[in-house]
């Protein structure tokens, strides 16, 4: 995961350009939250999703998750 997007391991045949919503579950002191994104690439083991239109709060939550991993 990065501030710009995430890899999702999946066997589902997502097409590039598919819009998806991703819910991040609560983790430690961070509540759950949802972001929207688009599939930008796919490989046999998963897809790359680029986050779209993140607000400031969502950006901060993603940064917090990245720092804790």
C-alpha positions as a Markdown table, in Angstrom:
| # | Residue | x | y | z |
|---|---|---|---|---|
| 1 | Unk | 0.0 | 0.0 | 0.0 |
| 2 | Unk | 1.1 | 3.6 | -0.7 |
| 3 | Unk | -0.6 | 7.0 | -0.3 |
| 4 | Unk | -1.6 | 6.6 | -4.0 |
| 5 | Unk | -3.0 | 3.1 | -4.1 |
| 6 | Unk | -3.0 | -0.5 | -3.0 |
| 7 | Unk | -2.4 | -4.0 | -4.3 |
| 8 | Unk | -5.3 | -6.4 | -3.6 |
| 9 | Unk | -4.7 | -10.1 | -3.9 |
| 10 | Unk | -7.7 | -11.7 | -5.7 |
| 11 | Unk | -8.6 | -14.4 | -8.1 |
| 12 | Unk | -11.6 | -12.4 | -9.4 |
| 13 | Unk | -11.3 | -11.2 | -13.0 |
| 14 | Unk | -11.5 | -7.4 | -12.5 |
| 15 | Unk | -11.1 | -5.3 | -15.7 |
| 16 | Unk | -8.8 | -2.3 | -15.8 |
| 17 | Unk | -10.9 | 0.9 | -15.3 |
| 18 | Unk | -13.4 | -0.9 | -12.9 |
| 19 | Unk | -14.4 | 1.5 | -10.1 |
| 20 | Unk | -14.4 | -0.1 | -6.7 |
| 21 | Unk | -14.9 | 1.0 | -3.0 |
| 22 | Unk | -12.5 | -0.3 | -0.4 |
| 23 | Unk | -13.3 | -0.4 | 3.3 |
| 24 | Unk | -10.4 | -0.4 | 5.6 |
| 25 | Unk | -11.3 | -2.0 | 8.9 |
| 26 | Unk | -10.7 | -0.4 | 12.3 |
| 27 | Unk | -7.1 | -0.9 | 13.3 |
| 28 | Unk | -5.6 | 0.0 | 16.7 |
| 29 | Unk | -6.8 | 3.5 | 17.3 |
| 30 | Unk | -8.0 | 4.2 | 13.7 |
| 31 | Unk | -11.7 | 3.8 | 13.0 |
| 32 | Unk | -12.9 | 2.0 | 9.8 |
| 33 | Unk | -13.2 | 4.2 | 6.7 |
| 34 | Unk | -13.9 | 3.8 | 3.0 |
| 35 | Unk | -12.2 | 5.0 | -0.1 |
| 36 | Unk | -12.9 | 4.8 | -3.9 |
| 37 | Unk | -10.5 | 3.8 | -6.6 |
| 38 | Unk | -10.0 | 2.4 | -10.0 |
| 39 | Unk | -8.3 | -0.8 | -11.2 |
| 40 | Unk | -5.2 | 0.4 | -13.0 |
| 41 | Unk | -3.5 | -3.0 | -13.7 |
| 42 | Unk | -4.1 | -6.6 | -13.1 |
| 43 | Unk | -1.9 | -9.7 | -12.8 |
| 44 | Unk | -2.6 | -13.3 | -12.1 |
| 45 | Unk | -2.3 | -12.9 | -8.4 |
| 46 | Unk | -4.2 | -9.6 | -8.0 |
| 47 | Unk | -5.0 | -6.0 | -9.0 |
| 48 | Unk | -3.5 | -2.6 | -8.6 |
| 49 | Unk | -6.0 | 0.0 | -7.4 |
| 50 | Unk | -5.4 | 3.8 | -7.6 |
| 51 | Unk | -7.2 | 5.8 | -5.0 |
| 52 | Unk | -9.5 | 8.6 | -6.3 |
| 53 | Unk | -10.5 | 11.9 | -4.7 |
| 54 | Unk | -9.2 | 11.3 | -1.2 |
| 55 | Unk | -10.1 | 13.9 | 1.2 |
| 56 | Unk | -7.6 | 15.1 | 3.8 |
| 57 | Unk | -9.0 | 12.8 | 6.5 |
| 58 | Unk | -8.7 | 9.7 | 4.3 |
| 59 | Unk | -5.1 | 10.7 | 3.3 |
| 60 | Unk | -4.1 | 11.0 | 7.0 |
| 61 | Unk | -5.7 | 7.7 | 7.8 |
| 62 | Unk | -3.9 | 5.9 | 5.0 |
| 63 | Unk | -0.6 | 7.5 | 6.1 |
| 64 | Unk | -1.2 | 6.3 | 9.6 |
| 65 | Unk | -1.8 | 2.7 | 8.4 |
| 66 | Unk | 1.3 | 2.8 | 6.3 |
| 67 | Unk | 3.4 | 4.0 | 9.3 |
| 68 | Unk | 2.1 | 1.3 | 11.5 |
| 69 | Unk | 3.0 | -1.6 | 9.2 |
